[in-house]
Amino acid sequence: MRPLFFLNKMALSAMLIFALLITSCSKNERAIEETSYTTLELKAITVDPLLLQFTVDETALDHLLATPSASTSLPVKYMNPTHRFRVVDQYSNTLLADTTVDYKAGEKNTITFFQPVAGGMLVLIGPPVNEPPPAAEKKKISIVYSLPEVPERVKVVVDNSVSGNSGADYAPSDSFSLKRGEFSPYFWSWNNRKPKLRIYDANNSLILQVNNSQFAEAIADFSIFSFSGISAGSVSLTKLY
């Protein structure tokens, strides 16, 4: 019969060999990255006429966007959701944007670049960073304008339905000063009954109005709209986000 200490020594050796094998395997293991697929929709809304070349992670896309307003869609596959976007105007060879974009899981990712003022850089449109979420049954909206027909600075009065379900009980709920090319502070809207806007010049004269139907697409917690046209004193809007 073998001594007990000899058997214990053999067992200890076996455990050490097993531990070394496990350590060796763990060092050589590599995490398997899953490939994700999405449709990338690129949008650009600018004041200047531009021909935009997009570069994503050092790879130039074949699609060029001719603005003031243009969009394109293309299928992409990716592993890391974070990507660097650079946008160059081919007419002037000017870099107008260099930013990071995170793809969201889903069938479609819409990325919108906006030029707030003539000769300015492009701004990536997205959700606010530090803005508190809207209250229950409400949304939050921000606006911006670049139209030269609108004065350099205006006063905006926001009217909302008091009850939230009637078109006959609108009353002022907010007001602010807004400069061309700047994004307004967020103002609230009911989920269903959208706000109306009254816009005044420096003399406090009513010059423009935004009908509540223009905010029909404000269905997410946060939305951003730009002025896209004026007709008979009414402003039409384009949804940026």
Phi, psi and omega in degrees: 000135180283146178298151182296323182296331179291318179295319180296324179294319179295318180296320179295321179296318180298320180294321179295318179298318180297319180295321178295321179295317180297316180297318180297318181294319183294328179291328183269354181289145175231137179294135179274116180272132179275140176274130178249155181233143177204164171260122181265117176256117179258130178233146175219128177234118187227164172276315181276150170286118185230157171241104193262129174253125180258134174240126180242116180053047177073005177251119180283131178282148180290333185281126173253143179249122177262114184261170039281336179221123183204157177206159176206157179230144178209145177283140178223153172236147185205160174249309177270128182288344184268130183220146178266125178250129173237137183234124182238135173279118183289336179295317185248358184055043182251131175284120184251346178201142175212101189212169180254137181234135175255119176289139175265146178298132180150175185286337186217138173235117179258125181238120185243129173250137186229136176256107185292326183221157179301135180077003184269170176286165175272143179248131174282123182272131181198183182291154178291155183271312187247008181285128178298149179294157179292158177290168180303138179069016181228164175234171175234141186227143172234150179232160177210150176221148178234354185299129179292341179290339180269134180307159182304323178221138181225166172252132181246128175249127180261127175249131177234155174294134180291317182277335182089357181219020181226147175265002185252000184236038179287140179212156179301133178237346182193161173202153181197159173270140183224133179256146179304131178089355179254147178276137182287161168296157179287134173241157189269159177217148170292158177302315186255310181274110187274161182282166170244153179239141170242131187241127185242149176271188184295339178270009180065029176264135178291121183244333184212158176221151175240118180286151182297336180295337180292344179258021183300331182274005180278073185252344177273171178302320180234138177221150177231132181233150174241152175289128181245344180185163180228134177214121178052040176082002179251140182260133171263149186241152171241132180281124177267326181209000000 
